[in-house]
Amino acid sequence: QVQLVESGGGSVQAGGSLRLSCVASGRTFTINTMAWSRQVPGKEREFVASITWNGGSTGYADSVKGRFTISRDNAKNTVYLQMNSLKPEDTAVYYCEARCFGPDYWGQGTQVTVSS
């Protein structure tokens, strides 16, 4: 199994920044890609960004391109999501996901609230 623990959420005004962290433990050698998704109550979870664990290739949702940056530190088994120029519509619970050679795993989520 892979365990994921997110941190770094909070409240910020529009235009501000936050950095989310996700620490992976357990069978991390099975991880292929790490990703961030977000969910607002009553809506489906939506993809935000992803990064391959070994090659570092990244992908972003159109809604966050140019504002969010995903990165990783393999030595620390940690993936980050730097969020700049935050907008009220970025308000959501953000989840870290480990896409593995086998089952996928999710963290417990961290709340991000952006006020106008």
TASULGI-V776715 format. One record per helix or strand of 2 or more residues. SS is the DSSP state (hx for helix, st for strand). FROM is the first residue (numbers start at 0). TO is the last residue. Records with the same first field share a line. If there is no record, write none. Layout:
BEGIN
SS=FROM-TO + FROM-TO
END
This chain:
BEGIN
st=1-6 + 9-12 + 17-25 + 30-38 + 45-51 + 57-59 + 67-72 + 77-82 + 91-99 + 104-105 + 109-114
hx=27-29 + 73-75 + 87-89
END
